[in-house]
Amino acid sequence: MRFELTEFFKSDYQRLSEQERQIFREAVREFNTACDNFIDRRDKTAWPSSLRVKPVINAPGIFEMTWSFSGPDGRATWEWIKVADTDGSLCPAVRCRRLGNHRIFGQP
């Protein structure tokens, strides 16, 4: 899976504590696998229930995932995009938009 990070996402990541970064990195492994499975099957059941992937309300095309349920509350927003592959064809990718807690939904 290919990823693109927004400047907001990069700044958000820098504000996380080391503990939060570790929890996030662990969730990303599961998220990467789920993204690959979703692309292969186009099936919503590819998303593990532990990540709580769902569309962001009032933000068409943007999704959220939960990377921590308690202590700290951890959310990330993202969207599907297309990027050029090495052969010039377009392939699906994820643009990571925001990272943090519920406050990120103000500007997902």
N, C-alpha and C positions, 0 to 999 in steps of 0.2 A: 504494500500500500504506500502510495506517495502522499506526502503532506506538505502543506504550505502554512507558514505561521504569520499571522498579522502582527503588526507592531504592538497593538493592544495586548495580544497574547504573550508576546515576549516580555513586555513590561509586567503583566500580571504574574508571569512565572517568576520573575525576579523578586516580587514581593512575597512569594510563598516562603514559609519557613523550611528548613531542611527536612523536617518530618513530613510536612505537606508535600514536598517535592517527591519524596520516596513513595508515599501513598499514591500520588498521581502516576509516577512511573510504573508502578505495579499494575494500576488499572489500565494504562495505555497498552500494555502487552495483551491484555484481554480484548481491548477495543480494536487493536490492529487485526487480530484474528477474526473478530466479529465482522469488521469491515470487509475483509477478504471473503468471508463466507457469504455476506450479504451480496456482494458483487457477483459471486458465482451463482447464487441461487435466487437473488431478488426476492427474498423471503424475509419478512419481518421477524420470524422466529430465530433468525441468525443472531439477534441481539440477546445476550445473556440478561436475565432479569436483574442481576446484580448491578448492571450499569444504568438501568432505568432510562434507556434511550427513548426520546419522544420529541415531537416538534415543539418549538418555542411558540407560545401563544402570541399572536399579533406580530409575528416575524416570519413571513412566508419563506420557505426554503432553508430556514435555520433550525438546527436540532440541538438538543442538550443531552448531556450524559452526566450521571452522578458518579464521581470517583471517590467520594467519602460521604457516608451517611451521618456519622456522628463524630464530633471532635477531631478535626474540624469539618464543617459542612463544606463539601467540595463539589463544584459544578464546572462544566466546560461547555462552551457552545462551539458549533462547527457547521459547515455546509459542504455539500458535494460540489466539486468543480471538475473540469476537464483540463488536463495538462498534456503537453506534447511528449510522446514517448521518444526513445532514441531513433526510431525509424520515421518519426514525424507524424505518426497517427496519434489521435487523442485517446487518452485513457482516463478512467475515473481517479480522482484524488480527493483528499479531505483538506479543506482550509480551516485550520484551528483559529477561532475568532477571539474568544475570551476565556478566562480561567480564574476561578476564585469561589466566592460564595454567591448567595442569592442576589447580591448587589450587581452582578454582571448582567442581569436581565434588564437593567435600565438602558444599556447599550449592548445588546447581544451580538 
